[in-house]
Amino acid sequence: MTLSDNRPVAIEPGEEVANSRVEPTITVSNVSKWFGDVVSVNDISLEVRPGLTGLLGPNGAGKTTLLRMICGLTRPSGGEIQVFGEPVRNNPELYRRIGVMPEHQSTYDFMTGRAFVELNARLQQVPDVKTAVERSIEQVDMQNAQDRSIGEYSRGMKQRMRLAAVMVHDPEILLLDEPLSGSDPRQRIEFQELMVRLASEGRTIVISSHILEEVEAVADRILLLVYGKLAASGDYHVIRQKLSDRPYIVRVGASDVRALAAGLITEPSVESISMDGEGHIQILSRSVRELQLAIPKAAQTLGIRLTRVDPLDDSLESVFTYLADR
């Protein structure tokens, strides 16, 4: 694990050694980006290799700006970015090897899912459109819904079909900006399983998120951005250990929050539970890993349906700032 001021941090023997033998597909060297007087990304250097990397940080940390520079949509104010050893700007052939899924992207709700993926295949000038579309839709397991209009899809289904469109030209690199935003717990699990499968095929996948739990289940490595700087990088287990003495607040929605609260209050990982003004419970914990296991277990035992499990943004900000100051 490394910190932004290059102070040594104790790590377990062999951490990231195996992965470090693989050539990086993305190299970011002393990259900065500012908009007028606002510094969005501040002198970042990092390498990304095949597998799944989590780009983690609070909202406004510079994650989206960094992804836009990596895929060539935004020019760095300073520094250099290379993908597969080539400069990324003004390199159309290189763009064909990259798939980008922005956080905010409109879909054509009047189109069927298949037509939407076909449109992207034609824009990418894929030689065999029919084969590429069928392969991509099958990868995201949306064959049964491909002929329905996108406007009828749930958010999770829309995300899957958007991903099919992003992958229709079979890119070697996938850059996904907050792909799980607004998804329910089941949709997150399904999406995470899909990411693991795609990464096992040798792709380089970067998933940005402000929620550690979204990426730790799948990421081989985590890059932590705070205030536009690379605050930490390394195996998520090492970063998770840094959180062990920090209070963490998780907001939980369920079909019966009071019964769930009663079922969780005796859990060793739970320090306190309170109700918020929106019908959710807020759980204070210092053992987040144990809490992650306790919540779905209690819900299943009590026959309660979970509708959301999210850390509070102000709690996240505290944790990220703490890590950056270590």
C-alpha positions in Angstrom: 0.0 0.0 0.0 1.2 3.5 -0.7 0.2 6.9 0.5 0.2 10.2 -1.3 3.2 11.6 0.5 5.2 8.4 -0.2 5.6 7.5 3.5 6.2 3.7 3.8 3.3 1.7 5.2 3.6 -1.8 6.6 2.1 -4.4 4.2 1.8 -8.1 4.3 4.6 -10.0 2.5 3.8 -10.6 -1.1 1.0 -8.0 -1.4 0.3 -7.3 -5.1 3.6 -9.0 -6.1 1.9 -11.4 -8.5 -0.1 -8.6 -10.2 3.0 -6.3 -10.4 4.6 -8.8 -12.8 1.9 -8.0 -15.4 2.5 -5.1 -17.7 0.1 -2.1 -16.9 -2.5 -1.4 -19.5 -3.1 2.2 -18.2 -0.2 4.4 -17.0 -1.0 7.8 -15.4 2.2 9.9 -14.8 2.1 13.2 -12.8 -1.4 14.1 -14.2 -3.2 17.2 -13.1 -6.4 18.8 -14.3 -7.7 22.2 -13.3 -10.7 24.2 -14.4 -9.9 27.9 -13.9 -8.9 28.2 -10.2 -10.4 24.8 -9.3 -8.0 21.8 -9.1 -9.9 18.6 -9.9 -7.0 16.2 -10.1 -3.7 17.0 -8.5 -0.4 15.4 -9.7 -1.6 11.8 -9.8 0.6 8.9 -10.8 -0.7 5.3 -10.9 -0.8 2.1 -13.0 -3.7 -0.2 -13.8 -3.3 -3.8 -14.8 -5.7 -6.5 -16.1 -8.3 -7.4 -13.5 -10.8 -5.3 -11.6 -9.6 -2.0 -10.0 -11.9 0.0 -7.8 -11.5 3.8 -8.1 -12.8 5.0 -4.7 -13.5 8.4 -3.2 -16.1 10.8 -2.0 -18.2 12.8 -4.4 -16.1 15.6 -5.9 -12.8 13.7 -5.4 -11.9 13.8 -9.1 -12.9 10.3 -10.1 -15.0 11.2 -13.1 -12.4 13.7 -14.3 -9.6 11.1 -14.1 -11.7 8.5 -16.0 -12.5 11.1 -18.7 -8.8 11.8 -19.1 -7.9 8.1 -19.3 -10.4 7.5 -22.1 -9.3 10.6 -24.0 -12.4 12.8 -23.5 -10.6 15.4 -21.5 -7.1 16.7 -22.0 -4.9 16.8 -18.9 -3.6 20.2 -17.8 -0.3 18.5 -17.0 1.3 15.1 -17.1 0.9 12.2 -19.4 -1.5 9.2 -19.8 -0.8 6.1 -21.9 -3.0 3.2 -22.6 -1.3 0.1 -24.0 1.8 2.1 -24.2 0.3 4.7 -26.5 -0.7 8.4 -25.9 -4.5 8.4 -25.4 -5.4 11.7 -26.9 -6.4 11.9 -30.6 -5.9 8.2 -31.0 -9.1 6.7 -32.7 -7.6 3.2 -33.1 -6.9 3.1 -29.4 -10.5 4.2 -28.6 -11.8 1.1 -30.3 -10.1 -0.9 -27.5 -11.9 1.0 -24.7 -15.5 0.9 -23.5 -16.8 3.8 -21.4 -20.0 3.8 -19.3 -20.6 7.3 -17.8 -22.6 7.8 -14.6 -25.2 10.0 -16.2 -26.3 8.9 -19.7 -29.7 9.1 -21.3 -31.1 6.1 -22.9 -33.7 6.1 -25.7 -36.7 4.7 -23.8 -38.7 4.2 -27.0 -36.1 1.8 -28.4 -35.9 -1.9 -27.6 -32.8 -3.0 -25.7 -31.6 -4.9 -28.7 -32.1 -1.8 -31.0 -30.1 0.3 -28.6 -27.2 -2.2 -28.6 -27.4 -2.4 -32.4 -27.1 1.4 -32.7 -23.9 1.4 -30.6 -22.5 -1.5 -32.7 -23.0 0.5 -35.9 -21.5 3.6 -34.3 -18.5 1.5 -33.4 -18.4 0.2 -37.0 -18.5 -3.4 -35.8 -18.1 -5.7 -38.9 -20.6 -8.4 -37.9 -23.4 -6.4 -36.1 -25.8 -9.3 -35.5 -23.2 -11.6 -33.9 -21.7 -8.8 -31.8 -25.1 -7.8 -30.5 -26.1 -11.3 -29.6 -22.8 -12.0 -27.8 -23.0 -8.7 -25.9 -26.6 -9.2 -24.8 -25.9 -12.7 -23.7 -22.9 -11.6 -21.6 -25.2 -9.4 -19.5 -28.0 -12.1 -19.4 -30.6 -9.9 -21.0 -31.8 -12.2 -23.9 -35.3 -12.5 -22.5 -35.8 -8.7 -22.3 -34.0 -7.6 -25.4 -37.2 -7.0 -27.4 -38.9 -4.9 -24.7 -38.7 -1.1 -24.8 -36.0 0.3 -22.5 -38.7 2.5 -20.9 -40.1 -0.7 -19.3 -36.8 -1.7 -17.7 -35.9 -1.4 -14.1 -32.8 0.6 -13.3 -30.8 -2.6 -12.9 -31.9 -3.8 -16.3 -31.1 -0.5 -17.9 -27.6 -0.6 -16.4 -27.1 -4.1 -17.8 -28.3 -3.1 -21.3 -26.1 0.0 -21.2 -23.2 -2.3 -20.4 -24.1 -4.5 -23.3 -23.9 -1.4 -25.6 -20.5 -0.5 -24.1 -19.2 -4.0 -24.7 -20.6 -4.6 -28.1 -17.3 -3.8 -29.8 -15.5 -6.2 -27.4 -13.2 -3.7 -25.7 -10.2 -4.8 -23.7 -10.7 -2.0 -21.2 -13.9 -1.0 -19.4 -14.2 2.3 -17.5 -17.4 2.4 -15.5 -18.4 5.5 -13.6 -20.6 4.8 -10.6 -22.4 1.9 -12.4 -24.2 0.8 -9.2 -25.7 4.2 -8.3 -29.3 3.8 -7.4 -29.3 0.0 -7.7 -31.0 -2.2 -5.0 -29.0 -4.9 -3.1 -29.9 -7.7 -5.5 -29.0 -5.7 -8.6 -25.6 -4.9 -7.0 -24.9 -8.5 -6.4 -25.8 -9.5 -9.9 -23.7 -6.6 -11.4 -20.7 -7.6 -9.2 -21.0 -11.2 -10.4 -21.0 -10.0 -14.0 -17.9 -7.9 -13.3 -16.0 -10.8 -11.8 -16.8 -12.9 -14.9 -15.7 -10.2 -17.3 -12.4 -9.6 -15.4 -11.7 -13.3 -15.4 -11.6 -13.0 -19.3 -8.5 -10.9 -19.0 -10.1 -7.4 -19.4 -9.0 -4.4 -17.5 -12.0 -3.0 -15.6 -12.0 0.2 -13.6 -15.1 0.8 -11.5 -15.5 4.2 -9.8 -17.6 4.4 -6.6 -17.9 6.4 -3.4 -19.0 3.3 -1.6 -16.2 0.9 -0.5 -18.6 -2.1 -0.1 -19.5 -1.8 -3.8 -16.0 -2.5 -5.0 -14.4 -4.5 -2.2 -16.4 -7.6 -3.1 -14.9 -7.7 -6.7 -11.8 -5.5 -6.9 -8.3 -6.9 -6.9 -7.0 -3.4 -6.1 -8.3 -0.1 -4.8 -7.2 3.4 -5.7 -8.4 6.0 -3.2 -8.9 9.6 -4.3 -9.4 12.4 -1.8 -9.5 16.1 -2.8 -8.1 15.3 -6.2 -5.0 13.4 -4.9 -4.2 9.7 -4.8 -4.5 9.2 -1.0 -3.9 5.4 -1.0 -3.6 2.4 -3.3 -3.3 -1.3 -2.7 -5.2 -4.4 -1.8 -8.6 -3.6 -0.3 -7.9 -5.8 2.8 -5.1 -3.4 3.7 -7.2 -0.4 3.2 -10.1 -2.0 5.1 -7.8 -2.6 8.1 -7.2 1.2 8.3 -11.0 1.6 8.9 -11.1 -0.7 11.9 -11.0 2.1 14.5 -13.3 4.6 12.7 -17.1 4.8 13.4 -19.1 4.1 10.3 -22.8 4.8 9.8 -24.9 2.7 7.5 -28.5 3.6 6.4 -30.8 0.7 5.9 -34.2 0.6 4.3 -36.4 -2.5 4.7 -40.0 -3.7 4.6 -40.1 -3.6 8.4 -37.3 -1.5 9.7 -38.4 -1.7 13.4 -38.3 -5.5 13.4 -35.0 -5.4 11.6 -33.6 -3.0 14.2 -34.8 -5.2 17.0 -33.1 -8.2 15.3 -29.8 -6.4 14.9 -29.4 -4.5 18.2 -27.8 -7.5 19.9 -25.2 -8.0 17.2 -21.6 -7.5 18.4 -20.9 -5.3 15.3 -23.7 -2.9 16.1 -23.0 0.0 18.5 -26.3 1.8 18.2 -29.3 2.1 16.0 -31.5 5.1 15.4 -34.4 6.1 13.1 -34.0 8.9 10.6 -36.9 11.1 9.3 -37.3 9.1 6.1 -38.3 5.7 7.5 -34.8 4.2 7.5 -32.6 3.0 10.3 -29.1 4.3 10.8 -26.6 1.8 12.3 -23.3 2.8 13.9 -20.6 0.2 13.7 -16.8 -0.1 14.0 -16.8 -3.6 12.5 -18.2 -2.9 9.0 -17.3 -6.3 7.6 -19.2 -8.1 10.3 -22.1 -5.7 9.9 -22.2 -6.5 6.1 -22.8 -10.1 7.0 -25.2 -9.5 9.9 -27.7 -7.3 8.0 -28.8 -9.8 5.2 -28.6 -12.7 7.7 -31.0 -10.9 10.1 -33.3 -9.9 7.2 -33.5 -13.4 5.9 -34.2 -14.9 9.4 -37.0 -12.4 10.0 -38.5 -12.6 6.5 -37.8 -8.9 5.8 -37.0 -7.5 2.4 -34.1 -5.1 2.2 -34.6 -2.0 0.0 -31.3 -0.2 0.5 -28.0 -0.5 2.4 -25.9 2.6 2.0 -23.2 4.3 4.1 -24.0 7.9 4.9 -22.0 10.4 2.8 -20.8 12.4 5.9 -19.6 9.1 7.4 -17.7 8.3 4.2 -16.2 11.7 4.1 -14.8 11.2 7.6 -13.4 7.8 6.8 -11.7 9.0 3.5 -10.3 12.0 5.2 -8.9 9.8 8.0 -7.2 7.5 5.5 -5.7 10.5 3.6 -4.2 11.9 6.8 -2.6 8.6 7.8 
